[in-house]
Amino acid sequence: MHVSLVISAHNEGPSLSRTVQSCIDVLEDMHAEIVVADDASEDGSVEDVERSFPVVRTVRSATRCGASPTKTMGADAARGDVLVFLDGHTKPEPGSLRRLVEDVASADGQAIVTPRLLSLDVDKWSNDPLQAGHGYRLDLSTFDCGWLDPSDMTAVRVGRRRLYESPSLIGCAFAISRQLYDILWGMDRDMLCWGVEDLDFGLKCWLVGNRVLHDPDATVGHRFRESFDNYEVPSEHFFANQLRMARKNFTEGTWRQWLEVMSRRHLQVSEDVPESLWARAWLTFHRRKSSVEQERAYLHARRSRDEIWYARRFGLDWPHLSEFPESSLFAVQELAGSGGPRPSPSPAPSGVPTLVLLSPPGNQTFAITGDALIRLVQRHDAPSLWPGALCHNASIGDLLAVREPEAIA
């Protein structure tokens, strides 16, 4: 079985070479290629790897693309039947990489396998066994996540080993067969910067009919940090990634409930973001909406479970099967300068700017100029709007986003 270690990196400093050396030290007699996927590093760390480890293959992005696209770039370049993803600041313990690969084989390639994660002190380059993380939980209503102890997960027998079913995973270290990676459409190459790409990947795995398994006897150290010290994460990118995750994984009714709640939660405005953070995130999301709709269609055609099953399986309060209260139902209309309202069950057509309005908390004023297409996500008891060159006092809704002309598939 051919194995590829895919190490993603961005301005990792000396940690990148140490990560590569640590992998080589613990491979023993296991054959594996090492691929370093670099996200536009400028600190010379990748050049140091290329000089010190000529056997290592490197693939590089000329411009910053983010965590998920970088992992995708590395996976595209990898040749292995099993892919082991590692961050560029990790230290696997002896025998752990082999164990992860064996676990994938024992599961017939039908599961993602995660190790126990220790806190890595990058200055001493030593793992702290007293700071260990195991499984990972995921709340579908907020996408909050956190650690789970083995006692909080279901134990399963895989081959001769006792593993645990984890609701989700953290993307700094995990193993997966190439076959399953491709079935899951890979990591999302259109997610931006950082955030939820690993949660999305784990959720896709469960919903397609596979599992995320945790092996507490495979151990990898990882540098955890309280803040981002080598790059910034724009908030609108993080929320746009959440929108992509929800859109591709949720059925239509769940998506609309989630969208209504999340948009209200993030409608705050500031001097830096006068249009609201959610409006900016929505605009960012729509710029790449065609790819998420394509992936959504692919996944929904192949999966054997849905988010209701997931919530029941892992004891979540939401989503659940129940009758929708009438107040939460949506009546979607589109109005354009060239005509009156028409039903729109599918995304808006391309070619004109779009204003999306969502239920009101109070009186606010917005101006719409030009031949804007007005898309209303509107309650049954709210009045409708009309097209025109200027619309004042749009108090039936909060501004959610103004989209520049582009295709929405």
C-alpha positions in Angstrom: 0.0 0.0 0.0 1.5 3.3 -1.1 1.2 6.1 1.5 1.5 9.8 1.1 2.1 12.2 3.9 0.6 15.6 3.0 2.0 18.4 5.1 0.3 21.8 4.6 2.3 24.9 5.5 2.2 28.7 5.6 5.1 30.6 7.1 5.9 27.8 9.6 9.5 28.9 10.3 11.8 26.1 11.7 8.7 24.0 12.6 8.3 22.9 9.0 11.7 21.2 8.7 11.3 19.7 12.2 7.9 18.3 11.1 9.4 16.7 8.0 12.3 15.3 10.1 10.0 13.9 12.7 8.0 12.1 10.0 11.1 10.6 8.5 12.3 9.5 12.0 9.1 7.5 12.7 8.5 6.0 9.3 10.9 3.2 10.1 10.5 0.6 7.2 7.2 2.0 6.0 7.4 3.4 2.5 5.8 6.8 2.1 6.2 9.8 0.0 6.2 13.2 1.7 4.5 16.1 -0.1 4.7 19.6 1.4 1.8 21.8 0.2 2.8 25.5 0.7 0.3 28.3 0.9 2.5 31.2 -0.4 5.0 31.2 2.5 7.5 34.1 2.5 9.7 33.1 5.4 12.1 30.7 3.6 10.8 27.7 5.4 9.9 25.8 2.3 13.3 26.6 0.7 14.9 25.1 3.8 13.0 21.9 3.4 13.9 21.7 -0.3 17.6 22.1 0.5 17.6 19.7 3.5 15.3 17.0 2.2 15.6 16.5 -1.6 13.4 13.5 -1.4 10.5 15.6 -0.3 8.2 16.9 -3.0 6.9 20.5 -2.7 3.9 22.1 -4.4 3.4 25.8 -4.0 0.7 28.4 -4.4 2.0 31.8 -5.6 -0.8 33.6 -3.7 -2.5 33.0 -0.4 -5.4 30.5 -0.8 -6.1 29.2 2.7 -6.0 26.0 4.7 -8.6 23.9 2.7 -7.3 24.7 -0.8 -3.8 24.0 0.4 -4.7 20.6 1.6 -6.5 20.0 -1.7 -3.4 21.1 -3.6 -1.3 18.6 -1.6 -3.8 15.8 -2.2 -3.9 16.5 -5.9 -0.2 16.0 -6.0 0.0 13.0 -3.8 0.2 9.5 -5.4 -0.6 7.4 -2.4 -3.5 4.9 -1.8 -3.7 6.3 1.8 -3.3 10.0 2.5 -2.1 11.2 6.0 -2.7 14.9 6.4 -0.5 16.8 8.8 -0.1 20.5 9.6 3.4 22.0 9.2 3.8 22.1 13.0 3.2 18.5 14.1 5.3 15.8 15.6 4.1 12.2 15.3 5.1 9.7 17.9 6.9 6.5 16.9 4.6 3.9 15.4 1.7 6.3 15.1 1.8 7.0 11.3 1.9 3.2 10.7 -1.0 2.7 13.0 -3.2 5.2 11.3 -2.5 3.6 7.9 -3.2 0.2 9.3 -6.5 1.5 10.8 -7.6 2.8 7.4 -6.8 -0.6 5.9 -8.6 -2.5 8.6 -11.7 -0.3 7.9 -11.5 -1.3 4.3 -10.8 2.3 3.4 -14.3 3.4 4.4 -13.4 5.6 7.4 -11.4 8.7 8.3 -9.1 7.9 11.2 -7.8 10.5 13.7 -5.1 10.1 16.3 -4.8 11.3 19.9 -3.5 14.9 19.8 -0.9 16.2 22.2 0.1 19.8 22.7 3.5 20.4 21.0 6.0 22.8 22.5 7.7 24.0 19.3 10.7 25.5 21.2 11.6 22.3 22.9 10.0 20.2 20.1 8.4 17.9 22.6 4.9 16.6 23.1 3.1 17.1 26.4 1.2 13.9 27.3 -0.7 15.8 30.0 -2.5 17.9 27.4 -4.3 15.4 25.1 -7.3 15.7 22.9 -9.3 12.7 21.5 -12.6 12.9 19.6 -14.3 16.0 18.3 -17.9 17.1 18.7 -20.0 19.3 16.4 -23.1 21.3 17.0 -25.0 21.7 13.8 -27.0 24.8 14.9 -23.9 26.9 15.6 -21.0 24.8 14.3 -19.5 25.1 17.7 -17.0 22.2 18.3 -14.8 20.8 21.0 -13.0 17.8 22.4 -14.6 14.5 23.5 -13.0 11.9 25.8 -13.1 8.3 24.7 -15.7 7.7 27.4 -18.1 10.1 25.6 -17.8 8.2 22.3 -19.1 4.8 21.1 -16.4 2.1 21.1 -16.3 -0.2 18.0 -14.1 -3.1 17.0 -12.1 -2.6 13.8 -10.0 -5.6 13.1 -8.4 -6.4 16.4 -8.4 -2.9 17.6 -10.8 -0.9 19.8 -11.5 2.4 18.1 -14.1 5.1 18.8 -16.7 6.8 16.6 -16.1 10.5 16.6 -18.8 13.0 15.5 -16.2 15.2 13.7 -12.5 15.7 13.4 -9.8 18.4 13.7 -7.9 18.8 10.5 -4.3 19.0 11.8 -3.8 15.2 11.6 -5.9 12.5 10.1 -5.7 9.6 7.6 -8.0 8.6 4.8 -8.0 6.3 1.8 -7.6 8.0 -1.6 -10.8 6.2 -2.6 -12.9 7.7 0.2 -11.2 11.1 -0.2 -12.4 11.2 -3.8 -15.9 9.9 -2.9 -16.2 12.8 -0.5 -15.3 15.4 -3.2 -12.1 16.1 -1.3 -11.5 19.1 0.9 -13.4 22.2 -0.2 -11.1 24.0 -2.6 -13.2 27.1 -2.5 -13.2 27.7 1.3 -11.3 30.8 2.2 -8.4 31.4 4.6 -9.3 29.2 7.6 -12.3 27.7 9.3 -14.7 24.7 9.4 -13.1 22.9 6.4 -12.3 19.9 8.7 -15.8 20.0 10.3 -17.3 20.0 6.8 -15.2 17.1 5.7 -16.1 15.0 8.7 -19.8 15.7 8.3 -19.7 14.8 4.7 -18.1 11.5 5.6 -20.9 10.6 8.0 -23.7 11.7 5.7 -22.3 9.7 2.7 -22.5 6.6 4.9 -19.0 6.3 6.3 -17.4 6.9 9.7 -14.9 9.1 11.5 -12.9 6.8 13.8 -10.5 7.8 16.6 -7.5 5.7 17.6 -6.3 6.8 21.0 -3.1 4.7 20.6 -1.9 6.7 17.6 -0.4 9.9 18.8 0.6 13.2 17.1 1.7 16.4 18.7 0.4 19.6 17.3 1.2 23.2 18.1 -2.0 24.8 19.4 -2.3 28.5 19.7 -4.6 31.0 21.3 -4.5 33.4 18.3 -3.2 33.5 14.8 0.3 34.7 14.9 1.4 34.1 11.3 -1.7 35.2 9.4 -5.0 36.9 9.8 -8.5 35.4 9.4 -11.1 37.9 8.1 -14.4 37.2 9.9 -16.4 37.4 6.7 -14.2 34.5 5.3 -14.9 32.4 8.3 -18.7 33.0 8.1 -18.7 32.4 4.3 -17.1 29.0 5.0 -19.9 28.3 7.4 -22.4 29.2 4.8 -20.7 26.8 2.3 -20.8 24.0 4.9 -24.4 24.5 5.7 -25.6 24.9 2.1 -23.9 21.7 0.9 -24.8 19.5 3.8 -28.3 20.6 4.9 -31.5 19.7 3.2 -33.5 22.8 2.0 -35.8 23.2 5.1 -32.9 22.9 7.5 -30.8 25.3 5.4 -33.5 27.9 5.6 -34.0 27.6 9.3 -30.2 27.8 10.0 -29.8 30.7 7.6 -32.6 32.7 9.3 -31.1 32.2 12.8 -27.5 32.8 11.8 -28.3 35.9 9.8 -30.0 37.5 12.8 -27.2 36.5 15.1 -24.6 38.4 12.9 -26.4 41.5 11.8 -24.4 43.8 14.0 -22.7 46.7 12.2 -19.6 48.6 13.0 -17.6 51.6 11.7 -15.4 49.2 9.8 -18.3 47.1 8.5 -21.3 49.4 8.1 -23.2 46.9 6.0 -23.0 44.3 8.8 -20.6 41.4 9.0 -23.3 39.0 7.8 -23.9 41.1 4.7 -20.2 41.0 3.8 -20.1 37.2 4.5 -23.1 36.6 2.3 -21.5 38.6 -0.6 -18.3 36.5 -0.2 -20.3 33.3 -0.2 -22.2 34.2 -3.3 -19.1 34.9 -5.3 -18.3 31.2 -5.2 -21.8 29.8 -4.9 -21.7 27.9 -8.2 -19.1 25.5 -6.8 -21.0 24.8 -3.6 -24.2 24.1 -5.6 -22.3 21.6 -7.7 -20.8 19.9 -4.7 -24.2 19.9 -3.0 -25.9 18.2 -5.9 -23.1 15.5 -6.0 -23.3 14.8 -2.3 -27.0 14.7 -2.0 -27.3 12.2 -4.8 -24.8 9.8 -3.1 -25.4 10.1 0.6 -27.5 7.6 2.6 -28.0 9.8 5.7 -29.1 13.4 6.4 -28.5 16.0 9.1 -31.6 14.7 11.0 -29.9 11.3 11.3 -26.7 12.9 12.4 -28.4 14.9 15.1 -30.1 11.8 16.5 -26.9 9.7 16.2 -24.9 12.1 18.3 -27.6 13.4 20.6 -28.1 17.0 19.3 -31.1 19.1 20.0 -31.3 20.4 16.4 -32.2 19.7 13.7 -35.2 17.4 14.3 -38.3 16.3 12.6 -41.2 18.5 13.5 -43.9 20.7 11.9 -42.6 24.1 10.9 -44.2 27.0 12.7 -45.9 29.2 10.1 -43.8 32.1 11.1 -40.6 30.4 10.1 -41.8 29.6 6.6 -40.3 31.6 3.8 -42.1 33.1 0.8 -39.4 33.8 -1.8 -40.0 36.3 -4.5 -37.8 38.1 -7.1 -38.6 41.5 -8.5 -36.7 43.0 -11.4 -36.8 46.4 -13.1 -38.2 44.7 -16.2 -41.2 42.9 -14.6 -43.3 42.0 -11.6 -42.8 39.3 -9.0 -42.3 35.7 -10.0 -41.7 32.4 -8.0 -38.1 31.6 -7.5 -37.4 28.1 -6.0 -33.8 28.2 -7.5 -31.0 30.7 -7.1 -31.2 34.0 -8.8 -30.1 34.4 -12.4 -26.9 36.1 -13.3 -26.3 39.5 -14.9 -27.7 42.0 -12.4 -26.9 43.0 -8.8 -29.0 41.4 -6.1 -30.2 42.8 -2.8 -31.3 40.1 -0.3 -33.6 41.3 2.5 -34.4 39.3 5.6 -37.1 39.8 8.3 -36.9 43.2 10.2 -36.1 44.1 13.8 -36.8 47.8 13.2 -36.8 50.7 10.8 -33.7 51.1 8.7 -33.1 52.9 5.4 -31.3 51.5 2.4 -30.9 52.9 -1.1 -31.0 50.7 -4.3 -29.9 52.3 -7.5 -29.8 51.1 -11.1 -31.5 48.0 -12.4 -31.0 46.0 -9.2 -32.7 42.6 -8.9 -34.4 42.6 -5.5 -34.6 39.1 -3.9 -36.9 38.9 -0.9 -36.6 36.3 1.7 -39.8 37.4 3.4 -42.4 36.3 6.0 -46.0 35.7 4.9 -47.2 38.7 6.9 -44.8 41.2 5.5 -45.6 43.5 2.6 -43.8 43.1 -0.7 -41.4 45.5 -2.3 -41.4 46.9 -5.8 -38.6 47.3 -8.4 -37.3 50.7 -9.3 -34.3 52.9 -9.5 -34.6 54.0 -5.8 -36.2 52.3 -2.8 -36.3 54.2 0.5 -37.3 53.1 4.0 -37.0 49.3 3.4 -38.1 48.7 6.9 -39.5 45.3 6.2 -36.0 43.8 6.2 -32.4 44.0 7.2 -29.8 44.3 4.5 -28.3 40.8 4.2 -26.1 41.3 1.1 -25.6 43.2 -2.1 -24.1 40.9 -4.8 -22.1 42.1 -7.7 -23.1 40.8 -11.1 -21.9 37.2 -11.6 -23.4 33.8 -12.2 -25.2 32.0 -9.5 -25.7 28.3 -10.4 
